[in-house]
């Protein structure tokens, strides 16, 4: 009879489709579930308060799911190798199972934990399941990692299999005696941010419910509705995927069962997530440095006032301000608006993408290192794209196209609510009498545009073209001779 198996939960807070748990059950003997709040791992980004609040709720949900099955979730604080070794000694466990983590810092930390446990006579086994495919095995025909999305997507769509799915176990054998556990409050996971979780249901059941609601309705209209922030047309699964409350293989399989024609645009977004992790695994420096070396010394500006106006939703561009306010108020932002806001920061204001990436990371429930990095580098022009330097989003035109009736802006920028549709995305062009009738005073009740977009676009294109040709840049990295990202 094998010894007990410790199942370490990290970013895989689910019981179904969890190969680490399934293998522990199949192995036989007691199963000891544990979550360890570890010190910040080298190279890792500490979770922001929104993500920590989600984590707290998700751990509570996971513990409840385990208790239904005769088990429970142990909580611990400390170095994983030390905690796991002590737990193994106390429970008679001779193996630890966990899902593989792919971010550079956690991946290296897990390597060190495995080595330390091996010396203590405990096997540390890691399983796939956090992605559709092992990113180390997805290669071009020449054996290199992919750097362009199109060929990568074709490769993923051509694959006939994803990770195997497993039902959640009906019962888990408990250890003879449960070790002591920390209380959830001792983890101090930012309870002050929990109030903004009212629109969400963290946990595996909430993830499955959200997927089912999406597939039963919005999925059919996803291709036409997903770009419109004023329409509930997206799945909003991103926080659930971020914390592993649902397996991407489960999402992929159930979405495909709807029918390829309706589901393909949605599945393509799941492939974008996969691509982000593919890039991060093969190019770990891209977390805070450009994927394209030519952008290493891009002449970013320093503009604290511009940065603050952007963060507070006071740029004078309604679609951007609506998004930034939605982010702060709810911990989430529509993806189209994320791109527009990122473009204004990096192209109009020429502020470094890293500052935007860190700001999003602090405020998002779905703060995902690979997705956040991919998105910001893509918009900034330094990432995985064929001709990125020429893409500069016009915030007014984007607003008119994707929020044509202004519903999104009216919700999050109420001081503009009375403006007619024609002017809602460009109030600076509205006639004085129209502004007066709507109670809008530019520069008073609502900000004037922080910058002239047409001129900013010309400047951005000129600089990006010069960078592409190798004619701009220097050791300083900033236009005023600075040497790093503030």
Secondary structure, 3 states (H helix, E strand, C coil): CCCEEEEEECCCCCCCCCHHHHHHHHHCCCEEEEEEECCCCCCCCCCCHHHHHHHHHHHHHHHHHHHHCCCCCEEEECCHHHHHHHHHHHHCEEEEEEECCCCHHHHHHHHHHHHHHHHCCCEEEEECCCCCCCCCCCCCCCCCCCCCHHHHHHHHHHCCCCCCCCCCCCCCCCCCCCCCCCCHHHHCCCHHHHHHHCCCCCCHHHHHHHHHHHHHCHHHHHHHHCCCCCCCCCCCCHHHHHCCCCCHHHHHHHHHHHCHHHHHHHHHHHHHHHHHHHHHHHCHHHHCCCCCHHHCCCCECCCHHHHHHHHCCCCCCHHHHHHHHHHHHHCCCCHHHHHHHHHHHHHHCCCCHHHHHHHHHHHCCCCCHHHHHHHHHHHHCCCCCCCHHHCCCCHHHHHHHHCCCCHHHHHHCHHHCCCCHHHCCCHHHCCHHHHHHHCCCECCCECCCCCCHHHHHHHHHHHHHHHHCCCCCCCCCECCCCCCCC
